[in-house]
Amino acid sequence: MDSFLCYAGLIFTGALVHNEFYAHISTTALPNGIGSKTLGNTSHLLVNPLVGSACFTTAMGIVSGTVDFMKCTCPASQKAYTITAIFGCGEASASGNELIPIGA
């Protein structure tokens, strides 16, 4: 139920301000813009950490799920588990650098 309320609120907020942004706005500028319109100029102090924590938990869920899958697929190989964990964390770290605007 909490997820429904969260997504319903996001959809409602997007519907209210959809005319105030151009069609090709970036995925990082949109939450910051909506936050500025609804919460004021200091909204980045709230929005950026929330987006960052959402991205972090999603990335860790994907990495841990992949590592668990490899552990079940190759139960005798600790090397497969370790390589998958290192590669997954490296990929999650590299892609995460583009998601959170610093000082936006």
Summary of the structure (lengths in Angstrom):
residues: 104
radius of gyration: 18.1
end to end distance: 31.9
largest distance: 56.5
contacts: 237
relative contact order: 0.11
helix: 79%
strand: 0%
